[in-house]
Amino acid sequence: MRRVTVHMPEFATKDVTVTEQTPKGRAPSIRDVARLAGVSHQTVSRVLNHHPSIRPETKQRVLDVMTEVQYQPNRAARALVTSRSRTIGILSASSTQYGPASSIAAIEAAAREAGYWVSTANIDATDDRSIADGLAHLIAQGIEGLVVIAPQVRVFDTLAERSIDVPYVSLQSTGRDPEHALSVDQIAGARLATRHLIELGHRDIYHLAGPQDWIEAEARMRGFLDEMSASDVPTTAPILGDWTADFGYYAGRELLTIRDFTAIFSSNDQMALGLMHAVRDAGLEIPRDVSIIGFDDIPEAAHFWPPLTTVRQDFAELGRRCVALLVGTIDSSTLEHRGSIVPELIVRGSTGAPAF
């Protein structure tokens, strides 16, 4: 149903409701949209392809009709006509973890805003065949750009052996291919967390690190050690974890049998949650007896008890920059490198001065 204004010379202007429908039994086509919007099908095509020559009011009218009739562009047909798929591929490992999952969601949102689709291939980072098959699957779809979200070093070792013929960006900084890397500065984030504890007066600080083969875990551990060294604070060997709250809990129970520390920097918020559980089970209080700081600022972190001090990564900004970089590369064939995103320290109730 659409409302159409009818002008009659001998009478006042009236609004008359008319019914315009697409034929039953088939989905609306681009010509149906053009007819209902009062434009040519070429104009609708330009709207779909984000052509700059379309007037804003015309574009909005076409978009309103598309929404009204639930028009869905035929991607395959458009690709045949334009020789462009307008699809960005994501090669992802460990996408169930908070960081990779948040990155994918941010890229999908930014891609939609830019008029692109996203296709994701989830791979097993420990299996070379899985990595190769995932890449081949995306390339076969005619992707115009590729994002690699693979926190494990092994994935990049495998990709280095293959030719990637489309513009690509990695959301992990391995140091091997800096011109294709766009990431949150994990080292800077870890230094922020460690410096916060040191400035509160802590000198006996443990670091509960992530898995050894994770790029972010290595970077956060390096940031912790760098900041401790820069402040001339003695360090103990970091404890390698697995990102889970269960590991944080059992590691916390073991550490509390020694209790030679006043603060712990956890490499992610889930392990910090487990640590907090262990401290409470021991009859101790946070932050009076132990200060705990995490990394990521997951949505639940503000509701831990006490609320968790942590390091926030701006995944929305990461997604916007990633898509802007890829789209600019697709359109200009020149890869413009952009710097790392500096994370933010979020101070809440889980950290405080040590009780001497």
SULKAFEN-V524814 format. One record per helix or strand. SS is the DSSP state (H for helix, E for strand). FROM is the first residue (numbers start at 0). TO is the last residue. If there is no record, write none. Layout:
[[SS FROM TO] [SS FROM TO]]
This chain:
[[E 1 5] [E 13 17] [H 29 36] [H 40 47] [H 55 68] [H 74 81] [E 86 92] [H 97 112] [E 116 122] [H 127 139] [E 144 148] [E 151 151] [H 152 159] [E 166 169] [H 177 179] [E 180 180] [E 183 183] [H 185 198] [E 204 208] [E 213 213] [H 214 229] [E 238 239] [H 244 257] [E 262 265] [H 268 280] [E 290 292] [E 295 295] [H 300 302] [E 308 311] [H 314 331] [E 340 340] [E 343 345]]
